[in-house]
Amino acid sequence: MSWLTKSPFGRDEDPIQHMVELLSEKAEKDGTPLTDSDRAILVKEKSDVEPVPEDLRQRAKELIARMFVEEPWDECESDPRSFGSSLQWAGDSGYPNIVSLTEEVAREMRGEAFPPLQGWKLGKDRMQLIGCGMLVVLLIFAILIGAGFLFGWK
């Protein structure tokens, strides 16, 4: 697999508009189509001065969550222009509202899938973290001592 991936969108195609169109199609299938003003709000840059209205925010988050559930996990491989794959390219030019809402939904869904560690598992994880940190420090000391002997540093 290559680390560099070529964008599936052409020069005249906007991934943000593509995401909004996919969301709009999903809303129409559900019987609650997005208005032109809703689409314009979703395309706009995220702003604290003009936040997304709460009703649109909740509606969009519900639609995005359903799209993520319905979209297969291997969709990135088979369709690079799917909703989840488009997110990779949509945030390049700025941080529009659709990208912000999609990332919120993804974080919420991931949080449900991976609950925080508790009890012994949390303690074991912290002990391993401290142990690895101590090993790194000891390794650095060993490298410095070895380099000192090798180069005759005092």
HELIX and SHEET records of a PDB file:
HELIX    1   1 PRO A   15  ASP A   30  1                                  16    
HELIX    2   2 ASP A   36  VAL A   43  1                                   8    
HELIX    3   3 GLU A   54  GLU A   70  1                                  17    
HELIX    4   4 GLU A   75  SER A   78  1                                   4    
HELIX    5   5 PHE A   83  ALA A   90  1                                   8    
HELIX    6   6 ASN A   97  ALA A  113  1                                  17    
HELIX    7   7 GLY A  119  PHE A  151  1                                  33    
END                                                                             
